[in-house]
Amino acid sequence: MSARVYSKLNVTRPRRPKPPVETEEFQLGEWLGDLWDARYIILACTALAMVAGGIIVWRTPPVYQAEGLLQLHEKKALATDPAFTKIGGLFSEPSDAQVEIEILKSDLVLGRAVKALGMDISAQPKLLPVIGAALARSRNDIPRMEIDTLQVPDNLVGKTFHVTALPGGLVRWSSPTLATLATGKPMDMLYGLVAGEVCKLKVRSLSANPGQEFLVSRTSPATAIDSLRRRFDATERGKETNVIGLSFKGPSPVRSAEVLNTIVTQYVQYKFEKKAGEANQTRAMLLAKLGPLKTELDASESRLNQYRSQYGSVDLPKEAENLLLRSTSLSAEITALEQKKQDALRTFTPKSDVVTTLNEQIQRLRDEAGQVGGKVHALPGTQQEVVRLSRTVELNTELYTSLLNDIQQLQITSSGDVGNLAVVDPATVDPEPVGPKPVLMMSFYTCLGAAVGIGLAMVLQLLRRGIQDHRIIESKLGLPVLVTIPHSRDQEKHSRSLNRSKKGSHLLAIQNPDDLAIESLRSLRTTLMFTLKDAKSHTVMITGPSPGIGKSFICVNLAIMVAQTGARVLLVDADLRRGNQHRYFGRTDRQGGLAEVLAGRAEWKTVATPTEFAGLDLMSTGLIPADSSQLLLSPRFSSFVTGASAAYDYVLFDAPPLLPVTDATIIGSNVGTVLLVAKFGQHTLDEIRTCQQRLEDHGIYLDGCIFNDILPTGLGYGDQDYRYAYHYKYK
């Protein structure tokens, strides 16, 4: 290292050229090392998540699933009579499974199930908060109460009433405000008055010890139906199979099967009532037409009999009988087509193909009926009249008979003997609950906790912006890192003793000479001694960006090890604000030091006192002055540096931090070598750059950096890996 030319000579050294910036790449080993450093955070998050997951799994009640099966099929007629087939087709239901699924999930069907089972009424025992329900599941004598009737006004729907078991099998009913409403036995109808409204309660059964309280409430029908729908499911098994699978989930296997069977029962009952209602409505309409038609039939038969009595028996030839039969048949067919046309007009427009086809068929039959009528007119008068009267009787007879057949078919349909659905499998429950799944849930919460821990570790790593790799300092700032000093547990103990003002020496180089931190300082000693061998000034200042980074520890132990080589060393505690080098040597008095020299009250040679180590003298701070910067700017400081440099082989200055105060800048302008201490994980690149820039603004250039207090980078203390300058490695 070339000799430093002091700033007072107005000669400056050229700046060290900056090396090219290295590209930072993702290092898997460093990432794993960061995770290992945060292992306690990750383990803590994982453990907390597992505990929380265990509590949730324990508190979650088991869920049982009841399953059933329905099959839809076409309705089959009971007879081959065309009249029966037509009338049965009027009431056959579509076999579309999706339509039936929607009906099963409708408010109508589920509302009937809610009403049948009283699912809009809740009666739960009052247990311990949070854990009471979980503890109660492990008991065989869980308090139970079933409510038969609970009638409350609309403004009290959703409000919680209180029912308390009393000795002697009695119950006390209390309002939401805990006012007693009534007292009685189960199956007694209890009456109470709340805000001027009459309320009714009937307890069906009670199984609880005296003093047990139950929370009773009634929810709105819509809320109860929505709750039931969320746990009920209906899906078609396969494609277009018309087989519907039903399922219901609940905390009780018996109750789940009961609820599912009730839903199926209410669905079947609804279908039956719908068919019966439609059939009864049509039957009533047909019965209304049956009376007039019977009267018309009787009248036509009477007219025919009167005509024959008046004119005697008239024999019809074979041709006339055929014309009579054909005329009657055509009239019946025209009537049937007219009915079909009226039915079609309910769905189709008058100009549609279906209606047009029916009109053409009706017109063709009418044309044929006109031809038959013309042939009848060609008969003799008496025969014509007989044919006309006989045709009327035959037509009315056929219509009357058809109407009676329709009424009989409707009676069979409304009786429910023929349907389009079948319950293949009633509700059955698997004895094993379908949820929760403890293994799956615990795995999820464990992974979630680990993920949260890793995420938290990464966030903390991002927030901890301090440099952890000395190569960044070299590549970004062009500042050589002379040595990296590992964290020392023994020095932790010495620091605690020092802070507690314990008596005695607190020097790691003496108490623990084999510590890895001391080995690193030996490497720094070698570097300095070879570098300063031909330098004109052997004065060295050690400073840092901020306090509390181990600067004094490095100075005092480095001074001892340099003195151990036989050199004469002066250690100057130049931190005139909070220096404590004297305490490392077990001294309690700081009087008689640098402050007295700069103030002109003492000569430097008289306050540079020997230590117990050969070749090492110590100059403490002296009494802390009010303005240390003003004292350091005095000519006495430059004179002292010059004299001490001539009297000693090496002079080490323990300077104040650079960023808070300007003392280090003044000291650095009077020494030959300036070293900066940076602490692992604490100082950012900007802080070190600011220190470098602040010194360079005064013509002072850093000669190197000491990277202190490095934590282990391996995945465990059994594989600690500390790196040093010149590629020395200790494991």
C-alpha positions in Angstrom: 0.0 0.0 0.0 1.4 3.4 -0.9 1.8 5.9 1.8 -1.1 8.3 2.4 -0.5 11.9 1.7 -2.4 14.0 4.3 -5.1 16.3 3.2 -3.4 19.2 4.8 -0.7 19.0 2.0 -3.6 19.4 -0.6 -2.4 16.3 -2.4 -5.0 13.6 -3.1 -4.7 10.0 -4.1 -6.5 8.9 -7.4 -9.7 7.0 -6.8 -9.7 3.3 -7.0 -11.5 2.3 -10.3 -14.8 0.5 -9.8 -15.0 -3.1 -10.9 -17.7 -4.1 -13.3 -21.0 -4.9 -11.7 -21.7 -8.6 -11.4 -25.0 -10.1 -12.2 -26.8 -11.5 -9.2 -28.2 -15.0 -9.8 -30.5 -17.1 -7.8 -28.6 -19.4 -5.5 -30.5 -22.4 -4.2 -28.0 -22.9 -1.5 -28.4 -19.4 -0.2 -32.2 -19.7 -0.3 -32.1 -22.9 1.7 -29.7 -21.3 4.1 -32.1 -18.4 4.6 -34.9 -20.9 5.3 -32.6 -22.7 7.8 -31.9 -19.5 9.5 -35.6 -18.9 9.8 -36.3 -22.5 10.9 -37.7 -21.6 14.2 -40.2 -19.2 12.7 -41.2 -21.9 10.2 -41.5 -24.5 12.9 -43.5 -22.2 15.1 -45.9 -21.3 12.3 -46.3 -25.0 11.4 -46.8 -26.0 15.1 -49.4 -23.3 15.6 -51.2 -24.3 12.4 -51.2 -27.9 13.5 -52.6 -27.0 16.9 -55.3 -24.8 15.3 -56.1 -27.5 12.8 -56.3 -30.1 15.6 -58.7 -27.9 17.5 -60.8 -27.3 14.4 -60.9 -31.1 13.6 -61.8 -31.9 17.2 -64.6 -29.2 17.3 -66.1 -30.1 13.9 -68.9 -32.6 14.4 -69.0 -35.8 12.2 -71.1 -35.7 9.1 -73.1 -38.7 8.0 -74.6 -39.1 4.5 -77.9 -40.9 3.8 -78.5 -42.1 0.2 -81.6 -43.2 -1.7 -82.6 -44.0 -5.3 -85.7 -43.1 -7.4 -86.6 -44.4 -10.8 -88.9 -42.6 -13.3 -90.8 -44.6 -15.9 -93.7 -44.1 -18.3 -97.2 -44.7 -16.9 -98.8 -47.9 -18.2 -102.5 -48.2 -19.0 -104.5 -50.9 -17.4 -106.7 -51.7 -20.4 -106.4 -51.9 -24.2 -109.5 -49.9 -24.8 -108.7 -46.9 -27.0 -110.9 -44.7 -24.8 -108.8 -45.7 -21.7 -105.6 -45.0 -23.6 -106.6 -41.5 -24.6 -107.9 -40.5 -21.2 -104.8 -41.9 -19.4 -102.6 -39.9 -21.7 -104.2 -36.7 -20.5 -102.6 -37.3 -17.0 -99.2 -39.0 -17.7 -96.2 -37.0 -16.4 -93.1 -36.3 -18.4 -90.2 -38.6 -17.4 -87.5 -36.0 -17.7 -85.2 -36.5 -14.7 -84.0 -32.9 -14.6 -87.6 -31.7 -14.2 -88.2 -34.0 -11.3 -84.9 -33.0 -9.7 -86.0 -29.4 -9.7 -89.3 -30.4 -8.1 -87.4 -32.4 -5.5 -85.4 -29.3 -4.6 -88.3 -26.9 -4.8 -89.6 -24.9 -1.8 -92.9 -26.8 -2.1 -91.4 -30.3 -1.4 -88.7 -29.1 1.0 -91.1 -26.9 2.8 -93.4 -29.8 3.4 -90.5 -31.8 4.8 -89.5 -28.9 7.1 -93.1 -28.7 8.4 -93.4 -32.4 8.8 -90.2 -32.8 10.8 -90.4 -29.4 12.6 -87.0 -28.4 11.2 -87.8 -24.7 11.7 -87.7 -25.2 15.4 -84.3 -25.5 17.2 -83.7 -26.8 20.7 -80.0 -27.0 21.7 -78.6 -27.5 25.2 -76.6 -24.6 26.6 -73.0 -25.9 26.9 -69.6 -24.5 27.5 -68.5 -22.0 24.8 -66.2 -23.1 22.0 -65.4 -26.6 23.4 -68.8 -27.5 24.9 -70.2 -29.2 21.8 -67.0 -31.2 21.3 -67.0 -32.4 24.9 -70.7 -33.3 24.8 -70.1 -35.7 21.8 -68.0 -37.9 23.9 -70.7 -38.4 26.5 -73.6 -40.9 26.3 -76.0 -38.7 28.4 -76.1 -35.7 26.2 -79.0 -33.4 27.2 -81.8 -33.7 24.7 -85.2 -32.0 24.3 -87.7 -32.3 21.5 -90.2 -29.6 20.7 -93.7 -30.5 19.4 -95.1 -26.9 19.1 -93.6 -23.5 19.2 -95.8 -20.7 18.1 -94.5 -17.1 18.3 -95.4 -13.9 16.5 -93.4 -12.8 13.4 -91.4 -10.2 15.4 -90.1 -13.0 17.7 -89.0 -15.3 14.8 -85.3 -15.9 15.2 -85.3 -14.8 18.9 -83.9 -17.2 21.5 -86.2 -18.5 24.3 -84.9 -20.4 27.3 -86.3 -23.7 28.7 -84.8 -25.0 31.9 -85.2 -28.5 33.3 -86.6 -28.5 36.9 -86.9 -31.2 39.5 -89.8 -33.5 39.2 -89.8 -33.5 35.4 -91.0 -29.9 35.1 -89.8 -27.3 32.7 -89.6 -23.5 33.0 -90.2 -21.5 29.9 -88.5 -18.0 29.7 -88.6 -15.2 27.2 -85.6 -13.8 25.4 -85.3 -11.3 28.2 -85.2 -14.3 30.7 -88.7 -13.4 32.1 -90.6 -16.5 33.2 -93.5 -17.2 30.8 -94.8 -20.6 32.1 -94.0 -23.8 34.0 -95.3 -27.2 33.2 -94.6 -30.8 32.2 -93.7 -32.3 28.8 -96.7 -32.7 26.5 -98.5 -29.8 28.3 -99.3 -26.8 26.1 -97.7 -23.8 27.8 -98.9 -20.3 27.1 -97.0 -17.1 27.5 -97.4 -13.4 26.8 -94.5 -11.5 25.2 -94.9 -7.8 24.4 -98.7 -8.4 24.3 -98.5 -11.3 21.9 -99.5 -14.9 22.9 -96.9 -17.6 22.5 -97.3 -21.3 22.7 -94.9 -24.1 23.6 -95.3 -27.8 23.8 -92.4 -30.0 24.8 -92.6 -33.5 23.4 -89.8 -35.1 25.4 -87.0 -34.1 27.8 -83.8 -36.0 28.8 -81.7 -33.7 31.0 -80.6 -33.2 34.6 -82.4 -30.5 36.7 -80.8 -27.1 36.0 -79.9 -27.9 32.4 -80.9 -25.0 30.1 -81.9 -25.2 26.5 -81.9 -22.5 23.9 -85.1 -22.7 21.8 -85.8 -20.6 18.7 -88.0 -20.7 15.6 -86.5 -19.7 12.3 -88.4 -18.4 9.3 -89.6 -21.1 6.8 -87.3 -19.6 4.0 -84.3 -19.9 6.3 -85.1 -23.5 7.3 -85.7 -24.5 3.6 -82.4 -22.9 2.5 -80.6 -24.8 5.3 -82.2 -28.1 4.2 -81.4 -27.4 0.5 -77.7 -26.9 1.3 -77.5 -30.4 2.7 -79.7 -32.1 0.2 -78.7 -33.2 -3.3 -80.4 -34.9 -6.2 -78.6 -36.0 -9.4 -79.3 -38.2 -12.3 -77.2 -41.4 -12.3 -75.8 -41.7 -15.8 -77.1 -40.1 -18.9 -80.8 -40.2 -19.7 -81.3 -43.2 -17.3 -84.2 -41.5 -15.5 -82.6 -42.9 -12.3 -82.2 -40.1 -9.6 -79.7 -40.5 -6.8 -80.6 -38.7 -3.5 -78.3 -37.8 -0.7 -78.6 -35.8 2.6 -75.8 -34.9 5.0 -76.3 -34.4 8.7 -74.6 -34.8 12.1 -76.9 -37.8 13.1 -77.2 -41.0 10.9 -80.7 -41.7 12.1 -81.9 -38.2 11.6 -80.3 -38.0 8.2 -82.1 -41.1 7.0 -85.4 -39.8 8.5 -85.0 -36.4 6.7 -84.3 -38.1 3.3 -87.2 -40.5 3.6 -89.5 -37.6 4.6 -88.4 -35.6 1.5 -89.1 -38.7 -0.7 -92.5 -39.2 1.0 -93.5 -35.6 0.5 -92.4 -35.7 -3.1 -94.5 -38.8 -3.8 -97.4 -37.3 -1.9 -97.2 -34.1 -4.0 -97.2 -36.1 -7.3 -100.2 -38.1 -6.1 -102.1 -35.1 -5.0 -101.4 -33.3 -8.3 -102.6 -36.3 -10.4 -105.6 -36.8 -8.2 -106.5 -33.1 -8.3 -106.3 -32.9 -12.1 -108.3 -36.1 -12.5 -111.0 -35.0 -10.0 -111.3 -31.7 -11.8 -111.8 -33.4 -15.2 -114.2 -36.0 -13.7 -116.4 -33.2 -12.2 -116.5 -31.6 -15.7 -117.5 -34.9 -17.3 -120.2 -35.6 -14.7 -121.7 -32.2 -15.4 -122.0 -33.3 -19.1 -123.4 -36.7 -18.2 -126.8 -35.6 -17.1 -127.8 -33.5 -20.1 -126.4 -36.3 -22.4 -128.6 -38.9 -20.6 -131.6 -36.7 -21.0 -130.9 -36.3 -24.7 -130.5 -40.0 -25.1 -133.8 -40.8 -23.4 -135.6 -38.2 -25.5 -134.2 -39.6 -28.8 -135.3 -43.1 -27.8 -138.8 -41.8 -26.9 -139.2 -40.1 -30.3 -138.1 -43.2 -32.1 -140.6 -45.4 -30.2 -143.4 -42.9 -30.7 -142.8 -42.9 -34.5 -142.9 -46.6 -34.7 -146.0 -46.8 -32.6 -147.7 -44.3 -34.9 -146.7 -45.9 -38.2 -146.2 -49.4 -37.1 -143.0 -51.4 -37.5 -141.0 -50.3 -40.4 -138.5 -52.7 -41.8 -135.4 -51.2 -43.2 -133.6 -52.8 -46.1 -130.0 -53.8 -45.8 -128.9 -50.7 -47.6 -130.7 -48.5 -45.2 -129.1 -50.2 -42.2 -125.6 -49.8 -43.6 -126.3 -46.1 -44.3 -127.4 -45.7 -40.7 -124.3 -47.3 -39.3 -122.0 -45.3 -41.5 -123.7 -42.0 -40.7 -123.4 -42.7 -37.0 -119.7 -43.6 -37.3 -119.0 -40.5 -39.3 -120.7 -38.3 -36.7 -118.6 -39.8 -33.9 -115.4 -39.4 -35.9 -116.1 -35.8 -36.7 -116.9 -35.1 -33.0 -113.6 -36.7 -32.0 -111.6 -34.7 -34.5 -113.3 -31.5 -33.4 -112.1 -32.2 -29.8 -108.6 -32.8 -31.0 -108.7 -29.6 -32.9 -109.7 -27.7 -29.8 -106.9 -29.3 -27.8 -104.4 -28.5 -30.6 -105.4 -24.8 -30.7 -104.2 -24.5 -27.1 -100.7 -25.1 -28.3 -100.6 -24.3 -32.0 -101.8 -21.4 -34.2 -104.9 -21.8 -36.5 -102.5 -21.8 -39.5 -100.1 -24.4 -38.2 -99.6 -27.7 -40.0 -101.3 -29.7 -37.2 -104.5 -27.7 -37.2 -104.6 -27.6 -41.0 -104.3 -31.4 -41.1 -107.2 -31.7 -38.6 -109.3 -29.3 -40.7 -108.7 -31.3 -43.8 -109.7 -34.6 -42.1 -112.8 -33.0 -40.6 -113.8 -31.6 -44.0 -113.3 -35.0 -45.7 -115.5 -36.7 -43.2 -118.2 -34.0 -43.5 -118.1 -34.5 -47.3 -118.6 -38.2 -46.9 -121.4 -37.6 -44.3 -123.1 -35.3 -46.9 -122.9 -38.1 -49.5 -124.4 -40.6 -47.0 -127.1 -38.0 -46.2 -128.0 -37.7 -49.9 -128.4 -41.5 -50.1 -130.7 -41.4 -47.1 -132.9 -38.7 -48.7 -133.4 -41.1 -51.7 -135.1 -43.6 -49.4 -138.9 -43.5 -48.9 -140.2 -41.0 -46.4 -141.0 -43.4 -43.5 -137.6 -45.1 -43.9 -135.8 -41.7 -44.0 -137.5 -40.8 -40.7 -136.6 -44.1 -39.1 -133.0 -43.8 -40.2 -132.8 -40.3 -38.8 -134.3 -41.2 -35.5 -132.2 -44.4 -35.2 -129.0 -42.5 -36.0 -129.7 -40.0 -33.3 -130.3 -42.8 -30.8 -127.1 -44.6 -31.8 -125.0 -41.5 -31.6 -126.2 -40.4 -28.2 -125.8 -44.0 -27.0 -122.1 -44.1 -28.1 -121.4 -40.7 -26.6 -123.0 -41.6 -23.3 -121.1 -44.9 -23.1 -117.8 -43.2 -24.0 -118.4 -40.6 -21.3 -119.1 -43.4 -18.7 -115.8 -45.1 -19.7 -113.9 -41.8 -19.3 -115.3 -41.3 -15.8 -114.3 -44.8 -14.8 -110.8 -44.3 -16.1 -110.5 -41.1 -14.1 -111.5 -42.9 -10.9 -108.7 -45.5 -11.5 -106.2 -42.7 -12.2 -107.1 -40.7 -9.1 -106.8 -43.8 -6.9 -103.1 -43.9 -7.6 -102.8 -47.4 -8.8 -100.8 -46.2 -11.8 -97.8 -44.0 -11.4 -94.6 -42.9 -13.2 -92.0 -43.3 -10.3 -90.7 -45.9 -8.0 -88.6 -45.8 -4.8 -85.8 -48.2 -5.7 -83.8 -47.8 -2.5 -85.1 -46.1 0.6 -82.7 -44.0 2.6 -79.7 -45.9 4.0 -76.8 -44.4 6.0 -73.1 -45.4 6.0 -72.1 -46.0 9.7 -68.8 -44.3 8.9 -69.0 -40.5 8.7 -68.1 -38.9 5.4 -66.4 -35.9 7.1 -64.4 -34.4 8.4 -61.3 -36.3 7.2 -58.8 -35.8 10.0 -55.7 -36.9 8.0 -56.6 -34.7 5.0 -57.4 -31.7 7.2 -54.3 -32.0 9.4 -52.2 -32.3 6.2 -53.8 -29.2 4.9 -53.2 -27.2 8.0 -49.6 -28.5 8.3 -48.8 -27.4 4.8 -50.6 -24.1 5.3 -48.6 -23.4 8.5 -45.3 -24.3 6.7 -46.3 -22.1 3.8 -47.1 -19.2 6.1 -43.8 -19.7 7.9 -41.8 -19.7 4.7 -43.7 -16.7 3.5 -43.1 -14.9 6.8 -39.4 -15.8 6.6 -39.1 -14.4 3.1 -40.9 -11.2 4.1 -38.6 -10.8 7.1 -35.6 -11.5 4.8 -36.8 -8.7 2.5 -37.4 -6.3 5.3 -33.9 -7.2 6.7 -32.1 -5.3 4.0 -28.6 -5.7 5.6 -25.8 -7.2 3.5 -25.2 -10.9 4.2 -22.7 -11.6 1.5 -19.3 -9.7 1.5 -19.0 -10.2 -2.2 -21.7 -7.6 -2.8 -19.5 -5.0 -1.1 -16.6 -5.9 -3.4 -18.7 -6.1 -6.6 -20.9 -3.0 -6.1 -18.5 -0.6 -4.3 -15.1 -1.8 -5.4 -14.1 -1.9 -1.7 -11.9 -4.9 -0.8 -13.1 -7.0 2.2 -9.9 -7.7 4.1 -11.5 -10.3 6.5 -14.8 -11.8 7.5 -15.2 -12.4 11.3 -17.7 -15.0 12.4 -20.1 -14.6 15.3 -18.5 -15.7 18.6 -20.6 -17.1 21.4 -17.8 -16.5 23.8 -17.6 -12.9 22.9 -21.4 -12.7 23.6 -20.6 -13.7 27.2 -17.8 -11.1 27.4 -20.1 -8.4 26.0 -22.8 -9.2 28.6 -20.2 -9.0 31.4 -18.9 -5.7 30.0 -22.4 -4.2 29.9 -23.0 -5.2 33.5 -19.7 -3.5 34.5 -18.2 -6.7 35.9 -14.7 -6.4 37.1 -11.8 -8.1 35.3 -10.5 -8.4 31.8 -12.9 -9.0 28.9 -10.5 -9.7 26.1 -11.4 -12.6 23.8 -7.8 -12.8 22.4 -6.6 -13.7 25.9 -9.5 -15.6 27.4 -10.3 -17.7 24.3 -7.4 -17.5 21.9 -8.6 -20.4 19.8 -12.0 -18.8 19.0 -12.7 -18.6 15.2 -13.2 -14.8 15.5 -9.6 -14.5 16.9 -8.4 -16.7 14.0 -10.0 -14.2 11.6 -8.3 -11.3 13.4 -4.9 -13.0 13.0 -5.6 -13.1 9.3 -6.3 -9.3 9.4 -3.1 -8.8 11.5 -1.1 -10.5 8.8 -2.7 -8.5 6.0 -2.1 -5.2 7.8 1.5 -6.0 8.7 2.4 -7.0 5.1 0.5 -4.0 3.7 2.0 -1.4 6.0 5.5 -2.8 5.8 6.9 -0.1 3.5 4.4 2.6 4.4 5.6 5.9 5.9 2.7 6.0 8.4 1.6 3.1 10.5 -1.4 4.8 11.8 -4.7 3.0 11.4 -8.3 4.2 12.0 -11.1 1.7 12.4 -14.6 3.1 12.2 -18.1 2.0 11.1 -21.4 3.4 9.8 -23.2 3.1 13.2 -22.5 2.1 16.9 -22.9 -1.3 18.3 -21.2 -3.2 15.4 -18.1 -4.6 17.3 -15.7 -1.9 16.3 -14.1 -1.6 19.7 -13.9 -5.4 20.0 -11.9 -5.5 16.8 -9.6 -2.7 17.8 -8.6 -4.0 21.2 -8.1 -7.6 20.2 -6.2 -6.6 17.0 -3.9 -4.4 19.0 -3.2 -7.3 21.4 -2.3 -9.6 18.6 -0.1 -7.1 16.8 1.7 -6.5 20.1 2.2 -10.3 20.5 4.5 -10.1 17.4 6.9 -7.9 19.3 5.8 -4.6 17.9 5.2 -1.5 20.0 1.5 -0.6 19.7 -0.5 2.3 20.9 -4.3 1.8 21.2 -6.1 5.2 21.2 -9.7 5.4 22.2 -10.7 8.3 19.9 -14.4 7.9 20.5 -14.7 11.0 22.7 -18.5 10.5 23.0 -18.9 7.0 24.4 -15.6 5.2 24.2 -15.0 2.4 26.7 -11.7 0.7 25.7 -10.5 1.1 29.3 -13.2 -1.3 30.5 -11.9 -4.1 28.3 -8.7 -4.0 30.4 -10.7 -4.0 33.7 -10.1 -0.3 34.4 -12.9 1.8 35.9 -11.3 5.3 35.5 -11.2 7.0 32.1 -9.4 10.2 33.3 -6.1 11.2 31.8 -6.6 10.5 28.1 -7.0 11.9 24.7 -9.3 14.7 25.7 -6.8 16.1 28.2 -4.1 16.0 25.5 -6.2 17.9 23.0 -7.2 20.4 25.6 -3.6 21.1 26.5 -3.8 19.8 30.0 -1.5 16.9 29.6 1.3 15.6 27.3 0.4 12.5 25.3 3.3 10.5 26.5 2.1 10.9 30.1 -1.4 9.6 29.4 -0.3 6.6 27.2 -0.2 4.1 30.0 1.2 0.6 29.6 -1.1 -2.4 29.9 -0.4 -5.9 31.3 0.6 -6.9 27.8 4.1 -6.3 26.7 4.4 -3.7 23.9 0.8 -2.5 24.2 0.0 1.0 25.6 -3.5 2.4 26.0 -4.7 6.0 25.8 -8.3 6.2 27.0 -10.8 9.0 26.1 -10.2 11.0 29.2 -13.1 13.0 30.5 -15.8 13.2 27.9 -15.7 16.8 26.4 -18.7 18.9 25.5 -17.5 19.4 21.9 -15.2 16.6 20.7 -15.1 17.8 17.0 -13.7 21.1 18.0 -10.9 19.4 20.0 -10.0 17.1 17.1 -9.7 20.1 14.8 -7.0 21.6 16.9 -3.4 21.5 15.8 -2.6 19.4 18.9 -4.3 16.4 17.4 -2.1 16.4 14.2 1.0 16.9 16.4 -0.1 14.0 18.6 -0.5 11.7 15.6 2.9 12.7 14.2 4.6 12.1 17.6 2.9 8.8 18.3 3.6 7.5 14.8 7.3 8.1 15.3 7.3 6.6 18.8 5.4 3.4 18.1 5.4 0.8 15.4 1.6 0.9 15.0 -1.0 3.3 16.3 -4.6 2.1 16.2 -7.5 4.6 16.5 -10.9 3.4 17.7 -13.0 6.2 16.0 -16.7 7.1 16.5 -19.1 6.0 13.8 -19.2 7.9 10.5 -22.9 8.5 9.9 -24.0 10.1 13.2 -21.0 12.4 13.8 -18.1 13.9 11.9 -15.3 13.0 14.3 -14.1 10.0 12.2 -13.7 12.3 9.1 -11.4 14.5 11.1 -9.4 11.6 12.5 -9.2 9.9 9.0 -7.6 13.0 7.5 -4.6 12.6 9.9 -3.9 8.8 9.6 -2.4 6.6 7.0 -5.0 3.8 6.8 -8.7 3.8 7.2 -10.7 0.6 7.7 -14.5 0.4 7.8 -16.4 -2.2 9.9 -19.7 -3.5 8.5 -21.9 -5.9 10.5 -23.5 -8.9 8.9 -27.2 -8.4 8.1 -27.3 -4.9 9.6 -25.8 -2.5 7.3 -27.3 -1.9 3.8 -25.3 -1.2 0.7 -26.5 2.4 0.7 -25.1 3.0 4.2 -21.7 1.7 3.3 -21.7 3.7 0.0 -22.6 6.8 2.0 -19.7 6.3 4.4 -17.4 5.8 1.4 -18.7 8.9 -0.3 -18.5 11.0 2.8 -14.8 10.2 3.3 -14.0 10.7 -0.4 -15.6 14.1 -0.3 -12.8 15.0 2.2 -10.1 13.4 0.2 -10.0 10.2 2.4 -10.2 6.8 0.7 -11.1 3.6 2.4 -8.4 1.0 2.3 -10.6 -2.0 3.1 -13.7 -3.3 4.9 -14.0 -5.7 7.8 -17.2 -7.8 7.6 -18.0 -8.6 11.2 -20.3 -11.0 13.2 -21.2 -13.4 10.4 -23.7 -16.0 11.3 -23.3 -19.6 10.2 -24.3 -20.2 6.6 -24.5 -24.0 6.7 -27.7 -26.0 7.4 -26.6 -26.7 11.0 -23.9 -25.9 13.4 -22.3 -29.2 12.6 -21.5 -27.9 9.1 -20.5 -24.3 9.8 -18.7 -22.7 6.9 -16.9 -19.3 7.5 -15.0 -17.7 4.6 -12.1 -15.4 5.0 -10.0 -13.3 2.8 -7.3 -15.1 0.9 -9.7 -18.0 0.8 -8.7 -19.4 4.2 -11.5 -21.7 5.4 -12.2 -23.2 8.8 -14.8 -25.9 9.3 
